[in-house]
Amino acid sequence: MTQRVTVSLDDDSAAALETLVAETDNGQSTVVRHALTFYAANFEAANERPSGNLERYYRMLSSGEHVLLDVDFLHAFLEYCYAGGDPDPEFVEATDCVADYHAREYGARFDEVGDLLEWLAFCGFLDVREEGEGVYHLVFPSEAVRWFMTRFIERSTVELPTEIDLDGGVSKVIVTERPAE
C-alpha cells in the first residue's frame, strides 16, 4: 500500500532532488523513496560523528601517500621477501630508505616513542602495550612482520628526542625509551 506524504523543501533540498531526478532518470517519488531507504539504512553513520579512527584513515588515504592493503597480502609479501633467511639486500635498502624518510617526519611529529608505537599499532603493523614508564611490549603477527617493523622502528626513531633499546623475543619485542645521551 502506498502512502502519500507532502514535504516542504528548502532551496538546497529542492536542488538536490532536481539533480538526482536528472541524474537517475527516475521520478521524484522514486528518488525520495530511495533516499529515505538509504537514509534509514545509514542512519547511525549520518547522525553520529565519525570515529576518530575513521577520520585518521580518511586523512591518510586522501593524501595519496598511503593505501589500504589486505593484511594477508602484507604477510604474503613480507614472507616472500624474507623466505630462505635474510631478505634480498635491495629490498632491505628500499625499506631503509622509507624508514629514513619517516625518521624526519616522525622527529617533527612525535615527542615520545610511545606515541609513535601507538601510531604504528593504529596502522595495523603490531599490537602495543605499555608496561611502565617508557617500557612497551610489542607483539607482531609473524616473524617477517617482526623483522620488518623492528628494523623500521630502529631507523625511524633516530630523530626523536629520546633513544630506544630493543630486546627481541620470538614474536614480541620490548622497547625501552630513555633520554638521549
N, C-alpha and C positions, 0 to 999 in steps of 0.2 A: 504494500500500500504506500503510495507516495504521500508526502506531507508538504504543504506549501508553507514557505517562510518568506516574510518580507524583511528586507535588510536595507538599512541606510548606509551608504558607502561614503567615506571621505574621499578627497582627491587622490590620495596615494592608493587606497584600496581599489578605487574605480579604475585608475590607470593600470594597476596590477591585473585586475580582471580583464580589462581590454587587451592587454599584452598576451595573457595566457590564452584567451579565446583565439586571438590571431595566430599564435604560435602552434596551438594544438589542433586547430580546425574543429574544435568542439564548441557546443553551445554554452551559454553562461551557466545553465543548470548543471551540465556535466562537469564543467570546470569547478564550480562551487562544491559539488558532491565529492569530487576527487580531492579538493583542497581540505575539506572537512575530514575526510577519511585519513589523509596524510597527517593532518594536524593531530588527530586523535591517536594515531599510531606513534607519533613522535612528541607527544605532549610533554613528557618529562624533559627531553632534550631542549624543547622550545621554551620552556618556562624556568629552567634551572640554569644557574651559571655553570659553564663547562668546568670540569675538574681542572685543577692546576696542572696535572699531568697532560691532559688533552691540550691545553694551551701551550705547554712546553713542547710537546710533539709537533704541534702545528707550526710554531716558530722555527723549530729545527728543519722541518720538511719544506716549509715555504721559502727558506733561504736558498734552496737548491744545493746546499752544501752536504746534506745528509739524505739517505734513502731508507725506506723500510726494507728489511731483509729478514726472511724467514729464518728462525733460529736453527732449523735443521740444515739449511743451506750454509749458514755460517760454520756450523760444525763440520759439514762435509768439506767445505773449502779449506778450513784450517787443518783437518785431518789429512787431506791430500797434501798440503804444503809441508806437513810435519811427518808424513809417512816415512818409515825407514830410518828414523833417528833425527838428525839435525835438519832443519828446514833449508831449503835452497838459499844460498847466500844472496842471490838477487832479491828474493822475497824479503829476507831479513833487512837488507839495505833499504828497500822501499818502505817497509814498516817503520824502520828507524827514522827515515825522513819524515814520515807522517807524525811520529811521536815528537820529533824535534820541533816541528811546526806547532804542534799543540802545546809544547812547553812554553812557547812565547805567549800564546793565548791564555793558558792556564795561569801563568805568572802574574798576569794583569787581572785575572778573574777570581782566583781563589787565594785566600789567606791561610787556609789550613788544609792539610791533606784529607781530612775527614769530609770536607765539603766536596772535594774532587772525587773521592771514592763514592759518595752518595750519588754524584752525577753519573759516574760510570755504572753504578747499580741501576739507576733510572734508565740508562741506555740499554740495559739487559745483559751486560757482559759478566756480571758477578753478583753475588749477594754479600752485603757488608753488615757487620755487627760491631758496634763499638764496645770494647771490653772495659775500657777505663780511659783515663786522660791520655789521649794521643795513641792509644793502642786499639788496633782494628783487626778483626778476623775476616778474611775474605774467603769465600767458597766459590769455586769455579765448576761449571758443568762438565768439563772434560780436561784431560791433560793438555791437549793442544790449546784450548782457550786459556788455561792457566799459564802456559808458556808465553803465549802471545800477549796477554794482558799484564803479566808480571814485567815483561820487558818494556811494554808501553808505559806502565806506571813508573818504572825506574827512570826512563828517559823523559817523560812528560812532566815530572815534578821538579826538575833541576832548577827552575826559575822561581819556585815557591819560596817564601821567606823562611821556610823550615827545611830540614833534611829528614830522610826516612831510612829506616833499616827494614829489610825484608827477610823473613825467616820462613822458608818454604817447607811444607809437608807434602803429602801425597796429592790431596785435592784442595788443600787450604794453604793460605799464606797469612802470616801475621805481619802486619805493618805497624811499625813503631815510629811515631813522629817525634823529632827532637829539635831543639833550637839549632839554627845554622851556626857553624863554627866560624 
